[in-house]
């Protein structure tokens, strides 16, 4: 497994698990910030093009995941993750 593949799998899984367990109290927000900060740190060890590709692929997959959820809190987790990934990719 490539480094990018490993990072993709790790962060996709973490974000998806967080979305599935999120509740209306918003306690998930701090955990999402932590996950995304760790993701950003890991991306710093990749080339600019690899980092951009990883961000794009992860954001695209998470966009598909949003369609599977009807719970607004779960969608919020995923939408915020997408916004973060897209903002860093620009």
N, C-alpha and C positions, 0 to 999 in steps of 0.2 A: 504494500500500500504506500502510495506517495505521501509526502508531508501534507500536501494540499488535501488529498483524499482523507487523511486522518483528521485534519482540522475541520473539514467539511462535516464529516460524520459526527465528530465530538460536539460541535456547536449546533448543528441541526438538531441533534438529539436533546441537548440541554434546553434549547429554546422551546422545542416541542413539548418536552416534559413539563417545563414551567407553565406553558400555556394550558396544558391539560389540568394542571393542579391549581391554577389561579382562581382567586376568589374576589368578590366585590370589595373587600376591605383594602385592596391595593397593596397588600404586603409583598406581592410579587415584584413591585417596581424596583426595590433595592437589589433583588437577586438578578433582575434583568440588566440593571446597570453594571453589576459585577461581571456577569457573563460577557456582556459587550465590551467591557474594559479589558478582560482577559483575551477576548478575540482580537481586539485592536493590538494588544501587546504581541500576540502571536503573529499577526500580520506584519509587524515591523521586521520580522526575521525573514520575510519573503521578498522577492523582487517586486517592484512596483506593478509590473504586468501580472504577476502571479497573484498578488494581493487583490488587484482589481478584478481579476477573473474569479477568484474565490468569493469575493463580496457579491459579484453579479450572480453567480450560480446559487449561492445561499439565499439571496434575496428573491430570486426567481422561484426557487422551491418553496420558500415560506409563503410567497404570494399564492401558490397553489394550495397550501395548507389552510390558509384563511377560508377558503371556499368550503372546507369540510366542517367548520365550526359554526354553530348558530348562537352560541353564548357570547354576548358582547365583551365580557372580560377576557375571554380566551382570544378573541379577535384583536382586542386592544394590545395584548402582549405581542402578538405576531406583527401587527401594524407598526408598533413602535420599533420593533427589531428591524423591519424592512426600511423604515425611515432612516434609522441609524446607518444601516448598510449602504443605502443609496446615497446618503449625504457624504459619506466618506469616499464613495466611489467617484464623485464628481470632481 
